[in-house]
Amino acid sequence: MFSPAPDTGRSGGSGSRPPRYRGRRPTTAGRPTTIDDPSLPATPGPVGGARPDDAPRLLADGAHAGDISPADPEPAEHRRFAGHLRALEAVADADEVTLVASVLRDPDRGMASSAVGRHVDRRAAALLTGPRFTDWSAALADACAGDDFLVRRLREWTLLDTVARGEPWSADEVTGASDWFQRTVATTPVPTSPEALRLLAERGRTRRVRHAADHRLRQGAPPRLP
């Protein structure tokens, strides 16, 4: 599995800028970690078997009881954000859509979208080009309908999958995609096509993308799937 390019907060087309949630992960080794975008998070610690009937408790508590003291000054939405990440990390495949929909009903819509965005990136990177990707992305798109950022992110993961498989795509789709999509194609080891790299080397939105795509072409792009 590869790691997609991180979001920088610079927009590339309507709806491409991720929701920014400036919260804090639970303190690790005495040092809190700041969260400022929904790119893939550090791997959370192991969490045992979240079930659909756990969702209301996880969403209400935001964290396991042992994680929070009565005097903890951290805002409730920060605890809920951490709880959402843990629940999404642990959820069984069969319960994923139900949990995503539950998270997106959180009253803090920006925070909920950021948590689900992290989950989408992690899961899509793991499933990309596999036999389950298409059904998974379609199911998640239904659960995320109404959130413009998540809908676009899933659409661009689907375009990455299409390019990697050598299925038909258009130049307008690639050149009109977000900065995140173009950086992911140009700078990460995702399987892709020389045609997509040549297009980005010539018409990528930023100098960084154009340079990276040209460099990847010269180095030899990982082949798309047969």
Helices and strands as residue ranges (DSSP letters): E 23-24, E 34-35, G 52-54, H 55-61, G 65-67, H 76-90, G 93-95, H 96-103, H 109-127, H 133-144, H 148-165, H 171-175, H 179-187, H 194-203, H 207-219
